[in-house]
Structure formats: C-alpha cells, structure tokens
Amino acid sequence: MLGTEDTATTGDGDRTVAAPIGGPITLGFPARPEPVRLARLVSAAVAGSVDATIDDIEDLRIAVGEACAILVGHASPTGRVDITIEAGPDAIGFQAALVGGTRPDPQVDDLAQMVLESLADDVELRVDDAGARLSFRWPVVSAGAVGAGGG
C-alpha cells in the first residue's frame, strides 16, 4: 500500500506515484548506433522515477548516449552492448559491457569521453581484445529538493 510519502500532488491536485523503479533495469542490443536511442530512453525513465529535474534527466540521457557511443565505436561487427541502470538512494548507477570482441581500429571520438567525464562521476572505461566495460555514477538531486531549496 502506498503512503503519502510515495505520492506527489500535481498542479491540478491529482496524486501521482513518485517511487523509484524497484531494482536494476537491463538492456542488451547489437553494437550499432541506432539502438542507443533506446538506452537513452530507459535512462530517462529511471531518472524520472527518482524525481530528477528535467535538466538532470537530459544530462543523464546525454551521458548514457556518449557511453554507448564509446562502446559501439570499439565494437567488432558482431559486438553486443549490455547495460544495467539502477537507481540507488543517492545516485543512479550505469554499467555497460561490450561483448563479442573489439575492433583493431576503434572509431571513437575523444570528445565523447570528455563529455561523459564532464557530466558523470566515477567514469571508468576498460578495453581489451575480448570487449570493453564502462561504468559511471550519476548523483541524484530530486526536483522536489531543488524546488524546496528555492533553486
């Protein structure tokens, strides 16, 4: 049963559920640019479930897009990207693995990693012949906390 702490009131007086998605969300896709949109959409849903601000949701979407682009750029033609996104009490965790081997000549834009590192905390990238792993943390500041603080 939901208590009042699990709901929020909209400007119209309607009550809506405002609870984090329970547990990690996992997604796997071929290491191609087209499915990265789905990863960005999933990240926005997770951020929205923890009441992140619109600006933070957009920044997280960008960070996830850049992270996936980095892995896709390292991928062999048969590569696959598997991601896990999980909302914690103070941060959203993102982990991704490129499986199926890496290219001998990665097609990675250095700007993608710079953008990712400017947006997220604790960015880690490891690449070897078998694949790659990328992870980061996204600190959560809820829209309610920003509004209550006068921000």
CORNORBEL-V802957 format. One record per residue. RES is the residue in one letter. SS is DSSP state (@ for helix, = for strand, . for the rest). PSI is psi in whole degrees, 0 to 359 (NA if undefined). BURIAL is + if it has 24 or more other ideal C-beta (glycine too) atoms within 12 Angstrom, else -. Layout:
((RES | SS | PSI | BURIAL) (RES | SS | PSI | BURIAL))
This chain:
((M | . | 137 | -) (L | . | 136 | -) (G | . | 178 | -) (T | @ | 335 | -) (E | @ | 346 | -) (D | @ | 2 | -) (T | = | 164 | -) (A | = | 157 | -) (T | = | 130 | -) (T | . | 174 | -) (G | . | 336 | -) (D | . | 1 | -) (G | . | 358 | -) (D | . | 147 | -) (R | = | 135 | -) (T | = | 151 | -) (V | = | 132 | -) (A | . | 71 | -) (A | . | 143 | -) (P | . | 151 | +) (I | . | 128 | +) (G | . | 105 | -) (G | . | 171 | -) (P | . | 151 | -) (I | = | 128 | +) (T | = | 147 | -) (L | = | 136 | +) (G | = | 144 | -) (F | = | 158 | +) (P | = | 144 | +) (A | . | 74 | +) (R | . | 158 | +) (P | . | 327 | -) (E | . | 315 | -) (P | . | 352 | +) (V | @ | 330 | +) (R | @ | 320 | -) (L | @ | 320 | +) (A | @ | 319 | +) (R | @ | 320 | +) (L | @ | 316 | +) (V | @ | 318 | +) (S | @ | 322 | +) (A | @ | 321 | +) (A | @ | 317 | +) (V | @ | 315 | +) (A | @ | 320 | +) (G | @ | 328 | +) (S | @ | 341 | +) (V | . | 17 | +) (D | . | 38 | +) (A | = | 156 | +) (T | . | 160 | -) (I | @ | 317 | -) (D | @ | 319 | -) (D | @ | 322 | +) (I | @ | 315 | +) (E | @ | 318 | -) (D | @ | 320 | +) (L | @ | 318 | +) (R | @ | 317 | +) (I | @ | 315 | +) (A | @ | 316 | +) (V | @ | 320 | +) (G | @ | 317 | +) (E | @ | 319 | +) (A | @ | 314 | +) (C | @ | 322 | +) (A | @ | 322 | +) (I | @ | 313 | +) (L | @ | 318 | +) (V | @ | 322 | +) (G | @ | 335 | +) (H | @ | 350 | +) (A | = | 143 | +) (S | . | 167 | +) (P | . | 335 | -) (T | . | 11 | -) (G | . | 158 | +) (R | = | 142 | +) (V | = | 128 | +) (D | = | 124 | +) (I | = | 154 | +) (T | = | 129 | +) (I | = | 130 | +) (E | = | 131 | +) (A | = | 123 | +) (G | . | 184 | -) (P | . | 330 | -) (D | . | 0 | -) (A | = | 157 | +) (I | = | 127 | +) (G | = | 137 | +) (F | = | 128 | +) (Q | = | 138 | +) (A | = | 146 | +) (A | = | 135 | +) (L | = | 119 | +) (V | = | 152 | +) (G | . | 10 | +) (G | . | 160 | -) (T | = | 161 | +) (R | . | 149 | -) (P | . | 338 | -) (D | . | 79 | -) (P | . | 141 | +) (Q | . | 68 | -) (V | . | 132 | +) (D | . | 124 | -) (D | @ | 333 | -) (L | @ | 325 | -) (A | @ | 316 | +) (Q | @ | 323 | +) (M | @ | 317 | -) (V | @ | 313 | -) (L | @ | 314 | +) (E | @ | 334 | -) (S | @ | 338 | -) (L | @ | 328 | +) (A | . | 163 | +) (D | = | 154 | -) (D | = | 44 | -) (V | = | 128 | +) (E | = | 131 | -) (L | = | 127 | +) (R | = | 128 | -) (V | = | 135 | +) (D | = | 185 | -) (D | . | 330 | -) (A | . | 336 | -) (G | = | 203 | +) (A | = | 157 | +) (R | = | 138 | +) (L | = | 136 | +) (S | = | 156 | +) (F | = | 166 | +) (R | = | 145 | +) (W | = | 106 | +) (P | = | 140 | +) (V | . | 124 | +) (V | . | 115 | +) (S | = | 153 | +) (A | @ | 326 | -) (G | @ | 320 | -) (A | @ | 323 | -) (V | @ | 315 | -) (G | @ | 322 | -) (A | @ | 332 | -) (G | . | 1 | -) (G | . | 10 | -) (G | . | NA | -))
